[in-house]
Amino acid sequence: MIESENKPMHADFFVEIGHWQVPKYGETSEGDVFISRKTEDGRIIAVLSDGLGSGIKAGVLAALTATIATGCSAARIPIKRTARIIMRSLPVCSERKISYATFTLVDIDASNRIKVVEYDNPAYMLVRQGVEVEPLRSMVSVTKGGGRIAGHPKPATLRSSRFKAEFGDRVIFFSDGVTQAGMGSRNLPLGWGLEGVRSFVSQMIAENAEISARDLARRIVTRASLLDGDQAKDDITCAVVYFRAARRLAVFTGPPLHPAHDNELARLFVSSPGRTIIAGGTTATIIGRELGRKITMDLKHRDPELPPVASMEGADLVTEGILTLSKTADYLEQGAAPEELRQNAATAALRLMLDSDIIEFFVGTKINEAHQDPNMPVELDIRRNVVKRLAHLLEGKYLKQTTILYI
């Protein structure tokens, strides 16, 4: 009855990575770049780079730096050689005659051993059991004798640290747009500073001990932007790595191939741990009928492009199927943040997916004739392919773990 596509779990507890950023006021493009990826040998690599200046030029420097750092780390190239490759690869600014971008690299292996390498970014924070822990750092000179690389403004020295992550650990790193926020103001003439950021992080964790990586990064960046009068004086970026128990989400979409399996669909729904989404009117009707639960429409957030959401006991979200899931996939592909979008069924689904770690899709394989009309838009692909697209994006772009089960 059920066929599955299973993905391996990363470790005993989940590694959540989230980031948030805003560009310098007046710029349309960020000068900071954040990249995260999984490697074939089970490692997770995340890099935050801050390019010289702001806007497109800075973004090019940062993107090149983050891409090289991620690729070299994935290939296990020694960090000194990686740094030399970066510094010799960056284009020289025609005005300032220098090539420069900072970076923080976090490399996590399958046993949750962490290596952090920093170059000229503010020092990262390691928060353990709600208290900041000072990691042991070693200094690494990039060139022999501490010499300067051509086009680089000063001799390059890296800070390197290694430790084994413990359950509940958070690694928090950011560009200097965070620590310099508010600089020149009456209250913060020297800027927010590391101590100010540390105090704010402690307050956020004290208020919500399980605050997600994405939400903590967003709050730090939002606070820094506020200190700049909501007109950021520099690119502001923060990334957070959080080691915690996995948050699960089950997505039910489509009726089973055979009506005799409707009761099995309902059983899977009530036995699923974590939060649940029902995407599809027929799917919701079947589950509601089998469990004797009423479905109620919610017309609070209307959207001309999507049907409204509904509610049912035991479900965190009830929506229409293909249209909503397709739109959610579009949002994921765009890297959209639900907080910045018009509230509708797709943004509600997006929020639940981004806030979850292990996502199971239960996909009914009965064809819905409503989506076989040749006059319908081409993007209304069959349910199976839409779900595969969602899973691909969640795994590749957001480092989630997904499973697809066909009913």
Secondary structure, DSSP 8 states (H G I E B T S, - for coil): --EEE-----SSSEEEEEEEEE--TT-SS-SEEEEEEE-TTS-EEEEEEEESSSHHHHHHHHHHHHHHHHHHHHTT--HHHHHHHHHHHS---TTT----EEEEEEEE-TT-EEEEEEESS---EEEETTEEE----EEEESSGGG---TT-SS--EEEEEEEE--TT-EEEEE-HHHHTTTTTSSS-TT-SHHHHHHHHHHHHHHH-TT--HHHHHHHHHHHHHHHTTTS-SS-EEEEEEEEE---EEEEEES--SSGGGHHHHHHHHHH--SEEEEE-HHHHHHHHHHHT---EEE-SS-BTTB--EEE-TT-SEEE-SHHHHHHHHHHHHHT--GGGS--SHHHHHHHHHHT-SEEEEEE--S--GGG--TTS-TT---HHHHHHHHHHHHHHTT--EEEEEE-
